[in-house]
Amino acid sequence: MHKARNVALVVGANGVIGRNLIEHLRALDDWSVIGLSRRGGESDDRVRYLAVDLLDAEDTRDRLAGLTEVTHVFYAAYQDRPTWAELVPPNLAMLVNVVDAIEPVATGLRHVSLMQGYKVYGAHLGPFKTPARESDAGHMPPEFNVDQQDFLERRQRGKAWTWSAIRPSVVVGFALGNPMNLAMVLAVHASISKELGVPFRFPGAPGAYDSLLEVTDAGLLARATVWAATDERCANQAFNINNGDLFRWSEMWPKIARFFELEVAPGLPMSLDVVMADKEPVWNAMVEKYGLAPTPYADVSSWAFGDFVFSWDYDMFADCTKARRFGFHEFIDTEAMFMAVFADFRRRKIIP
């Protein structure tokens, strides 16, 4: 690997957030990257991948023992569990295991970046105060994002390194086999609707069609994450990061339909997780018919996550001005972002 001034340890390297963060760091001259995930990856001269079971403290310590050169930890790992309470132990343990393993060996450690989200504000529980601000009051636990930040704050006291907490909305970008990929939900839902000759219907709660929401482009998020990790003004701070514009599905849905050359019909509340459960044969036939990349249905279908997002019959947005006050001024047009992501899926032969 080439010698770099900064060495990033990206934890959760194959998710939509980690993958896009690595692509951004790869394009910067003064970084080299080590990516951690359960599956590992293909290493090259800029990025070295390690397969690690982060829930196993001993395995994590053994595999990270040689990473003495790490200067920045970017933590974006996530383990899914069926209930909010069950999410806490594994997601806290993985972060603790990484810090326990890296802090003693990486003597030049400068920063630990924690990826969070609007769950900090209780956004997943129901209508919450909008726009949410970083200074908002906490809510009744359990919430692993909060426990992770508490751990970092306690651990950092008196240390040379600093932390930051990054709070995106729903993150949109390319990644396969990801349980939280909204763009893939939309693209595969639309593609299957077209194949079956049915119109594109909004499947969520009736009120969700007209609620205000925002998303966070994965590339924008990567740039903001590195900014917060390297700008001294951002030390020990949390930042909401989003595209900077708001939309309603009632306006966006017909535009997505137009991209896929689909008719729009009135919404019909239905669980995608249920109605798409038997569509694997349809998908496999499409892969063959259109010469698509041979992607397993399980890797393109994040239906439960789609159901979750489309259930928000309340406004879902946060104030992003703190990041601007601290010096991050980028924004992205959300409609253009969706179209670019769908076009990228087509280029990669993921969808027809």
Phi, psi and omega in degrees: 000145182285152181287131181228155180291325181242137176238116183265133169256106182263112184262118189095052193285341185258357177285173182298326181283309182297318181298316181288328176295317179297318179299321178294313181296325180300329183277353181263134187296326192260024178234142160239159194228139170241122182255127178253136172197172178292325186270342186073203181180181181275113181280154171216196186288345181253332184230126176249128182257141175233134174269122184221139171268098186292344177281347179260105186300321183291315179299318180297314181298315181297314186284337181262358186302328183269002186272056185290340187272355184298131177250332184224129173257125174249108187262112180224025180280153180206136173242127182278146175216160187289335182231160180301319182294320182290342178290335189293304187303309183293320184287329174286318183300319182298316179295314179301316181297321179294312182294318177301324183280321189271326186300317182290332186263327183269086187289342178263017181301127182248332187204144171238118180258128182249124177273123179241225180170185185285358174299334176304328182266001183080019184300332183280347186270332182157190182306124182237170182294123176236148353290137179290140178238154183301335182270003182298152179296151177286175179232171181302129176292170010276147172202109187294328178303318182290317179298321179296316180294320178302317179300313181297318180299316180294316185293328187283339185306125178079005182261164180282334181276162177237173178231163167217152177240124184252129186239088175277164167279204175301128184268131183244126179179189183265128169190140178258156178066027183256128184287351184230065184238094184295320182299320179292321177303311182296314185293317182284323174302312181295316183296319179289321176302315181295317181298325182270358178071029177247153180289166181273110182248141173288124187266359190271190178299140182308317181291340182289337183295332184248002179284155177276135172211175180216165175226175180233118177295135185297326178291316176300317180299318179299315181294321179292323181295315180291321176303309183295331182280344187239351178264119186301333180296338186269002184303131175058043181230156173251145181223130167285134178229118177216175185296333179103357175232162180245155174213167171240145178301328181302333178266323185281325186302312179297329179290321176294318178301320181296320179302320183268007180055051181242149169282149174257134173242162180307149181301154178217106184300121178203145178282118176298324180303327180275308187286340178264001184296331183258014188266006180301317177300322177299313181299313182298322178294322178294319179303316181289314185298320186257005179063042182280163172301135185288079184261124178301143181305321181299333183277343181253352187249104176255052192299320181298323178292320175302315178302319180298310182296319183282359178270352186284089178269039176212162182294142185225083177205160184231156178282130185250012188284339179298315179301321179294318180298328181272355172119003178259115190244010183286151174212167183218139175283118189293320179299312179299323179298312180302313182297320179294321180292318178296319178297323178295318177301320179293317180300322181279001181061035176276322178234159180288000000 
